[in-house]
Amino acid sequence: MGRVDHKVAVVTGGALGIGKAICELLAREGAVVAVADILDAPGQAVAQAINQQGGQASYWPMDVSREADVQRTLAAIAARYGAIHILVNNAGVAGADKPPHEITEAEFDAIFAVDVKGVFFCTKHVIPIMRAAGAGSIVNLSSIYGLVGSADIPPYHAAKGAVRLMTKTDAMYYAKDKIRVNSVHPGTIMTELVEEMARNSPEGYEEYMKGRSRIHPIGHPGEPLDVAYGVLYLASDEAKFVTGAELVIDGGYTAQ
């Protein structure tokens, strides 16, 4: 028996990194997984690999920043599989890394369009589907920077703080419908994005990674699977009494 047997799960940003790991783990634990992304080739590859390994998955192109796209795609997924029981709002972008007084309106809006409005749109349009199913679990990917501050990528931090509070509000609204809403707050996780930031760092790849390791008391960055297991718990019925919570997966960063 898998931990999410007979559940239908939608994972946004499922083509790469943390999203890919979540898709793979949910599928291994019995879920039918809808891999949603704007990266067609990698997204299709994730779904194909899951199917080849005996799981069930399909790829769905979806731009979370466009409400009509979200509404249409979630409705199509529900029509194909009969329900949506799990939504993982993972899609996100980091954006401009410069002081707030240098950030343009366009740069700010670009982050909020995906990281905040994307969560809002997906939640808005999955709620009626989950109500029809009688229950559901929504897991929102925030960040340690939805909990604490840092002198970099200001719009991203603002967006992840918004996701944290949206999670709590939605948890209160939909508890009566047996729809749980929780947030996950990763520290530095070794994804393609972090690898790219390390390669482009003025201090060089090695020094950048040493710095990322030093700031986590556990002594190293995390892996996508570390986050995926946290999402699996919140998505499963094991977490039936958990809503409005913050699951911090950060190697001790925010404990300092």
Residue pairs with C-beta under 8 A, 6 or more apart in sequence:
1 30
2 28
2 29
2 30
2 31
3 29
3 30
3 232
3 236
3 238
4 26
4 29
4 30
4 31
4 85
4 86
4 232
4 235
4 236
5 29
5 30
5 31
6 30
7 26
7 30
7 31
7 32
7 85
7 86
7 235
8 31
8 32
8 34
8 77
8 78
8 81
8 82
8 83
8 84
8 85
8 86
9 26
9 31
9 32
9 33
9 34
9 84
9 85
9 86
9 87
9 88
9 235
10 33
10 34
10 36
10 60
10 74
10 77
10 84
10 86
10 87
10 88
10 122
10 126
11 19
11 22
11 23
11 26
11 33
11 34
11 35
11 36
11 88
11 90
12 19
12 36
12 37
12 62
12 64
12 87
12 88
12 89
12 90
12 91
12 118
12 122
13 19
13 36
13 37
13 64
13 90
13 91
13 92
14 20
14 22
14 23
14 33
14 34
14 35
14 36
14 37
14 43
14 46
14 88
14 90
15 35
15 37
15 39
15 42
15 43
15 45
15 46
16 37
16 39
16 42
16 191
16 192
17 189
17 191
17 192
17 193
17 224
18 90
18 141
18 186
18 189
18 191
18 224
18 227
18 228
19 35
19 37
19 88
19 90
19 91
20 42
20 46
20 224
21 223
21 224
21 225
21 227
21 228
22 88
22 90
22 224
22 227
22 228
22 231
22 232
23 33
23 35
23 46
23 47
23 50
23 57
24 46
24 49
24 50
24 55
24 228
25 225
25 228
25 229
25 231
25 232
26 33
26 86
26 88
26 228
26 231
26 232
26 235
27 33
27 50
27 53
27 55
27 56
27 57
28 53
28 55
29 232
29 236
31 56
31 86
31 235
32 56
32 57
32 81
33 47
33 50
33 55
33 56
33 57
33 58
34 57
34 58
34 60
34 77
34 81
34 84
35 43
35 46
35 47
35 50
35 57
35 58
35 59
35 60
36 43
36 59
36 60
36 61
36 62
36 64
36 73
36 91
37 43
37 59
37 61
37 62
37 91
38 61
38 62
38 63
40 59
40 61
43 59
43 60
43 61
44 59
46 57
46 59
47 57
47 58
47 59
50 56
50 57
51 57
58 80
60 73
60 76
60 77
61 73
62 69
62 70
62 73
63 69
63 70
64 70
64 89
64 91
64 114
64 117
64 118
64 119
64 121
64 122
65 113
65 114
65 117
65 118
65 121
66 121
67 117
67 121
67 124
67 125
70 118
70 121
70 122
70 125
71 121
71 125
74 84
74 122
74 125
74 126
74 129
75 125
75 129
77 84
78 84
78 129
83 129
83 132
83 133
84 126
84 129
84 130
84 133
84 136
85 130
85 133
85 135
85 136
85 137
86 136
86 137
86 138
86 139
86 235
87 122
87 123
87 126
87 130
87 136
87 137
87 138
87 139
88 138
88 139
88 141
88 231
88 235
89 118
89 119
89 122
89 123
89 138
89 139
89 140
89 141
89 163
90 141
91 114
91 118
92 114
92 115
92 118
92 141
92 159
93 110
93 111
93 114
93 115
93 156
94 111
94 153
94 156
94 193
95 107
95 110
95 111
95 153
95 155
95 156
96 103
96 104
96 107
96 111
96 153
96 155
97 152
97 153
99 154
100 154
103 154
103 155
107 155
108 155
110 155
111 155
111 156
111 158
111 159
112 155
112 158
112 159
112 162
115 156
115 159
115 160
115 162
115 163
116 159
116 162
116 163
116 166
119 140
119 163
119 166
120 166
123 138
123 166
123 170
123 181
126 136
126 138
127 174
127 177
127 179
129 136
130 136
130 138
130 174
130 177
130 179
131 177
131 179
134 178
135 177
135 178
135 179
136 177
136 178
136 179
136 180
137 179
137 180
137 181
137 182
137 234
137 235
137 236
137 239
138 170
138 179
138 180
138 181
138 182
139 181
139 182
139 183
139 184
139 231
139 234
139 235
140 163
140 166
140 167
140 181
140 182
140 183
140 184
141 163
141 183
141 184
141 186
141 227
141 231
142 160
142 161
142 163
142 164
142 167
142 183
142 184
142 185
142 246
143 156
143 157
143 160
143 185
143 186
144 185
144 186
144 187
144 248
144 250
144 253
144 254
145 153
145 156
145 157
145 160
145 161
146 157
146 160
146 161
146 163
146 164
146 183
146 185
147 164
147 185
147 246
147 248
147 254
148 254
149 157
150 157
163 183
164 183
164 185
164 246
167 181
167 182
167 183
167 244
167 246
168 181
168 244
170 181
171 180
171 181
171 182
171 243
171 244
172 244
174 181
175 243
180 234
180 239
180 240
180 242
180 243
181 243
181 244
182 234
182 239
182 242
182 243
182 244
182 245
182 246
182 247
183 245
183 246
183 247
184 227
184 230
184 231
184 234
184 246
184 247
184 249
185 246
185 247
185 248
185 249
185 250
185 254
186 222
186 226
186 227
186 249
186 250
187 216
187 221
187 222
187 249
187 250
187 251
187 253
187 254
188 194
188 212
188 215
188 216
188 221
188 222
188 251
188 253
189 221
189 222
189 223
189 224
189 226
189 227
190 221
190 222
190 223
190 224
191 224
194 212
194 221
197 208
198 205
198 208
198 209
198 212
199 205
201 207
201 208
203 211
209 221
212 221
213 219
213 220
213 221
215 253
216 222
216 250
216 251
216 252
216 253
217 251
217 252
217 253
217 255
217 256
218 251
218 252
219 251
220 251
221 251
222 249
222 250
222 251
226 249
227 249
230 247
230 249
233 239
233 247
234 242
234 245
234 247
248 254
